[in-house]
Amino acid sequence: MLYHKNNYGYSLIELVIAMAIGTLLIAAASATYVAQNRSYVAEESIAETNTQSKIAQDLLVNDIRSAGFGVPTNMNIDPINGYTAIATPVDSNNSSDAITIVGGFRMIGTLWPAGVGPGAACPAVVPLGTQQVRVILSGTEGPDMTDNRFISIDGINFATVQNCTLAGGSCDSNTLTIDRPLSQNFPLVDIDGDGLCDTGRPVYVVEDATFCVDNNAVLRRIRRNANPGACSSVATSDDDAIAENIEDLQLAYAVDANNDGQVDDQNGSGTVDAGDFINGALVIDPSTIRAIRVNILARTDKRDPNYRGLGMPPATIENRAHAQVADDFKRRWWQSMITMRNQ
């Protein structure tokens, strides 16, 4: 007679061994998944930090390069919402700096003669000496008679809106009165060659824009009437959040205080170099600023378990010292130097 050993299936011992092996395999797979997921989350956080902070850096740099475009010849006579300088520093050695810059950063429409619009016979001009003009808006926001009343026509003719018909808080696209006569003829343009005018010269709103970091580590751009020290706005301001998790914004300035056409040699090296930049508190006359060095320090929004105890901010950025306390965050430090084009 033949006997078959496995007539009754697995033994209890075999089943326990199989379950133990299966548990170990599941645990190993789970550990691998958790590690990979943590790594993915950390890398995603780093990528987001790099992208956000680089965009913020580029935006600030581009606005500084454009500062001064379209401003009045003498800002002491024509201050822009109280500002008489193209760049006004706010310095701090124990928190983030701030800066307010003035310029025609935004094109809002095109210039036309009062009562004239697209389809008029060309050639035609908005004539020298006129104070009654029309601005056909390219969007929904236009000039007004309060903090948005300053305009620049083609970067050539600065003027202040004295009177207009308001629609939705802005001057409508009909006649508005400016405070001074146009300094030259501004031609209308026939784009398609059909003898009819299609567009006029560009009109920009001239305004103050403040870059600062608020109490929630958000870099903000506040157009018009910001409180730079508190990084706050008023109801009529345009307040934009530019980037989150910004640990520091620090700025330094190269100046030409003696107005000899050369950046002052602050460190006596005999040449223009990084040592010639000073902090904002040492800038006596903002109109002498010739270049600005911008530093943005960003931090990831999530801790990296694989970076435990290895994170630490730079010891010093410009004139601000950072506490050297190790943590689990990765950081990105951007630095750019911008020459003032319109100062």
C-alpha positions in Angstrom: 0.0 0.0 0.0 1.3 3.5 -0.9 1.1 6.4 1.5 1.1 10.0 0.3 2.6 12.4 2.8 0.6 15.5 1.8 -2.9 14.1 1.7 -4.0 16.6 4.3 -2.4 19.9 2.9 0.1 22.1 4.7 1.1 21.5 8.2 0.7 24.2 10.8 4.4 24.8 10.9 4.6 25.3 7.1 1.7 27.7 7.2 3.3 29.8 10.0 6.6 29.9 8.1 4.8 31.1 4.9 2.9 33.8 6.8 6.1 35.0 8.4 7.9 35.2 5.1 4.9 37.0 3.5 4.7 39.5 6.4 8.4 40.2 6.0 8.0 40.8 2.2 5.0 43.1 2.8 6.9 45.0 5.5 9.9 45.4 3.2 7.6 46.6 0.3 5.8 49.0 2.6 9.1 50.5 3.9 10.4 51.0 0.4 7.1 52.7 -0.6 7.2 55.0 2.5 10.8 55.9 1.8 10.2 56.6 -1.9 7.1 58.6 -1.1 9.0 60.7 1.5 11.7 61.3 -1.1 9.2 62.3 -3.7 7.5 64.7 -1.4 10.8 66.2 -0.4 12.0 66.6 -4.0 8.6 68.1 -5.0 9.0 70.6 -2.2 12.5 71.5 -3.3 11.3 71.9 -6.9 8.4 74.1 -5.8 10.7 76.3 -3.7 13.2 76.7 -6.5 10.5 77.6 -9.0 8.6 80.1 -6.8 11.7 81.8 -5.5 13.3 82.1 -9.0 10.1 83.6 -10.4 10.0 86.1 -7.5 13.7 87.0 -8.0 13.2 87.6 -11.7 10.1 89.7 -11.1 11.8 91.9 -8.6 14.9 92.3 -10.8 12.8 93.2 -13.8 10.8 95.8 -11.9 14.0 97.4 -10.6 15.4 97.5 -14.1 12.2 99.3 -15.2 12.2 101.7 -12.3 12.3 105.3 -13.3 10.7 104.8 -16.7 8.2 107.5 -17.5 8.6 109.4 -14.1 8.5 113.2 -14.0 11.7 115.1 -14.6 11.7 116.5 -11.1 10.0 114.2 -8.5 10.3 116.9 -5.9 7.8 119.0 -7.9 5.7 116.0 -9.0 5.9 113.3 -6.2 4.3 110.0 -6.9 2.0 109.2 -4.0 4.4 111.0 -1.7 7.6 109.4 -3.1 10.3 111.8 -4.5 12.9 109.1 -5.4 12.9 106.3 -7.9 14.1 103.8 -5.3 13.5 104.2 -1.5 15.3 101.6 0.7 13.9 100.3 4.0 16.7 98.6 5.9 16.7 96.1 8.8 19.4 94.1 10.4 17.1 91.8 12.3 14.3 91.1 9.7 13.8 91.4 6.0 14.4 94.6 4.1 11.9 96.3 1.9 12.2 98.6 -1.2 9.7 100.9 -2.9 10.4 101.7 -6.6 8.6 104.1 -8.9 8.0 103.8 -12.6 5.7 103.2 -15.5 5.6 99.4 -15.0 2.2 98.8 -16.7 0.8 99.8 -20.0 -2.9 100.6 -19.6 -4.0 101.7 -23.1 -3.3 104.0 -26.0 -3.5 107.8 -26.6 -6.1 109.3 -29.0 -7.4 112.8 -29.6 -10.6 113.6 -27.6 -13.6 112.2 -29.4 -11.5 110.1 -31.9 -11.2 106.3 -32.0 -10.1 103.5 -34.3 -11.3 104.0 -37.8 -10.5 107.6 -38.0 -8.6 108.8 -41.2 -4.8 108.5 -41.0 -2.3 110.1 -40.9 -3.4 111.9 -37.7 -1.8 113.0 -34.4 -2.7 113.9 -30.9 -1.5 117.5 -31.2 1.3 119.3 -29.4 -0.1 121.5 -26.6 -3.5 119.8 -26.1 -4.7 118.9 -22.6 -7.9 117.2 -23.7 -7.1 113.6 -24.6 -8.6 110.1 -24.8 -7.0 106.9 -23.4 -8.5 103.8 -24.9 -7.9 101.1 -22.3 -6.3 97.8 -23.1 -7.8 96.1 -20.0 -10.3 96.9 -17.2 -8.0 99.1 -15.1 -7.2 102.7 -16.1 -6.1 106.0 -14.5 -8.2 107.7 -11.9 -8.1 111.0 -10.0 -6.5 109.7 -6.8 -3.5 107.3 -6.4 -3.6 106.1 -10.1 -3.7 109.6 -11.6 -0.1 109.7 -12.8 0.5 108.7 -16.5 3.3 108.6 -19.0 2.7 108.8 -22.7 5.2 106.7 -24.5 7.7 107.2 -21.7 8.1 110.8 -23.0 5.4 113.0 -21.6 4.5 112.8 -17.9 1.1 114.2 -16.8 -1.4 114.0 -14.0 -5.1 113.4 -14.6 -7.1 116.4 -13.4 -10.6 115.5 -14.5 -12.4 112.6 -16.1 -15.7 110.7 -16.1 -15.3 107.7 -13.8 -16.6 104.3 -14.7 -16.1 101.5 -12.2 -13.5 103.5 -10.3 -11.4 104.3 -13.4 -11.6 107.0 -16.0 -13.6 105.8 -18.9 -12.3 105.7 -22.5 -13.7 109.1 -23.4 -12.2 112.6 -22.7 -9.9 113.2 -19.8 -8.1 116.4 -18.8 -4.4 116.4 -18.0 -2.6 119.0 -15.9 -0.1 120.1 -18.6 0.0 120.4 -22.4 1.5 117.7 -24.5 5.2 118.4 -25.2 5.0 117.1 -28.8 2.7 115.5 -31.4 1.9 111.9 -30.8 1.0 110.1 -34.1 -1.7 107.6 -34.6 -0.7 104.4 -36.5 -2.3 102.7 -39.5 -1.2 99.1 -39.0 -2.8 97.4 -42.0 -2.3 100.2 -44.5 -6.0 100.9 -45.2 -5.8 104.6 -44.5 -7.6 104.3 -41.2 -5.9 104.7 -37.8 -5.7 101.5 -35.8 -3.8 102.4 -32.6 -2.1 105.3 -30.7 1.0 105.7 -28.7 1.2 103.6 -25.4 0.1 105.1 -22.1 1.5 103.8 -18.8 0.4 104.4 -15.3 3.2 105.7 -13.1 3.1 104.3 -9.6 5.0 103.2 -6.6 5.5 99.4 -6.0 6.8 98.0 -2.7 8.5 94.6 -2.3 8.5 93.3 1.2 8.1 90.1 3.3 5.1 89.8 5.6 4.8 88.1 9.0 3.8 84.8 7.2 7.0 84.7 5.2 5.2 85.7 2.0 7.0 88.0 -0.5 4.5 90.7 -1.6 4.4 93.3 -4.3 2.1 96.1 -3.2 1.3 98.7 -5.8 0.4 102.2 -4.4 0.4 103.3 -0.8 2.1 100.4 1.0 3.4 100.5 4.5 6.9 99.0 3.7 7.9 98.5 7.4 4.8 96.5 8.2 4.5 95.1 4.7 0.8 96.0 4.6 -1.5 97.7 2.1 -4.6 99.9 2.0 -8.0 99.3 0.4 -7.0 101.0 -2.9 -3.7 99.2 -3.2 -3.0 96.2 -5.6 -1.6 93.6 -3.2 0.0 90.5 -4.8 1.5 87.5 -3.1 4.6 86.7 -5.1 6.2 83.7 -3.3 5.7 81.8 0.0 8.3 80.5 2.5 10.7 83.4 2.0 13.0 83.6 5.0 14.8 86.7 4.0 14.9 89.6 1.5 18.1 91.6 1.8 19.2 94.5 -0.4 22.4 96.5 -0.7 23.1 99.6 -2.8 26.0 101.1 -4.8 25.8 104.9 -4.8 27.4 107.8 -6.5 27.2 110.3 -3.7 29.7 112.8 -5.2 28.0 112.7 -8.6 31.2 112.1 -10.6 29.6 109.4 -12.8 31.4 106.5 -10.9 30.1 104.3 -8.1 31.8 105.3 -4.9 34.7 103.1 -3.9 33.5 102.2 -0.4 36.3 99.6 0.3 39.2 101.5 -1.2 40.0 98.8 -3.6 40.4 101.1 -6.6 37.8 99.3 -8.6 34.1 98.7 -8.6 33.4 95.4 -6.8 31.1 93.7 -4.4 32.6 95.6 -1.4 31.2 98.9 -2.8 27.6 98.0 -1.8 26.2 99.5 1.4 23.0 98.7 3.4 20.0 100.9 2.9 20.4 102.7 6.3 23.7 104.2 4.9 22.1 105.6 1.8 21.8 109.3 2.5 20.3 110.4 -0.8 18.2 107.7 -2.7 18.7 109.6 -5.9 22.4 108.6 -5.8 21.6 104.9 -6.1 23.2 103.4 -9.2 23.0 99.7 -8.6 21.1 97.3 -6.3 22.1 93.9 -5.0 19.1 91.7 -4.3 19.2 88.6 -2.0 16.2 86.2 -1.6 16.5 83.3 0.8 13.7 80.7 0.3 13.0 77.6 2.4 11.1 74.4 1.6 7.6 74.2 3.1 8.1 70.6 4.3 10.8 69.0 6.4 13.1 66.5 4.7 13.5 63.4 6.9 16.7 62.5 5.0 18.1 66.0 5.8 17.5 65.8 9.6 19.8 68.2 11.4 21.6 69.3 8.3 19.6 72.4 7.4 20.8 75.9 8.4 20.5 79.4 6.9 23.6 81.4 5.8 25.3 82.9 8.8 25.0 86.4 7.3 23.3 88.0 4.3 24.3 91.6 3.8 24.0 93.2 7.2 21.6 90.6 8.8 22.9 87.7 10.9 20.9 84.5 11.0 20.7 82.3 14.0 22.7 79.1 13.4 20.2 76.5 14.5 20.2 73.2 12.6 16.9 72.0 11.3 15.4 69.7 8.6 14.7 72.3 5.8 16.5 72.8 2.6 17.1 76.3 1.4 17.8 78.3 -1.8 19.7 81.6 -1.8 19.4 83.8 -4.9 21.5 86.8 -5.5 21.4 89.3 -8.4 23.0 92.7 -9.1 21.0 95.2 -11.1 22.2 98.5 -12.6 19.6 101.2 -12.4 18.8 102.2 -16.0 16.7 105.3 -15.4 18.3 106.8 -12.3 
